[in-house]
């Protein structure tokens, strides 16, 4: 018997029915997307140490961002500037 395959969209819909679960999912998604974008930007060859020095933040903050952990907009902004990027925070309707 072959295992049933589910689309990620179906799983998300199933497990985010309750407002609290959806809010937690959305927060996690934002952290993951932010981490991914910073990791892609860092692929230009900067080490975490080099980026931390350029941004004027502790190296552990770079690691925290890349792991999708909580951080502040101030830290994200400093990292973005060090990468030659602009941090854009947008509020959107669900």
Secondary structure, 3 states (H helix, E strand, C coil): CCCCCCCHHHHHHHHCCCHHHHHHHHHHHHHHHHHHHHHHHHCCCCCHHHHHHHHCCCHHHHHHHHCCCCCCHHHHHHHHHHCCCCCCCCCCCC
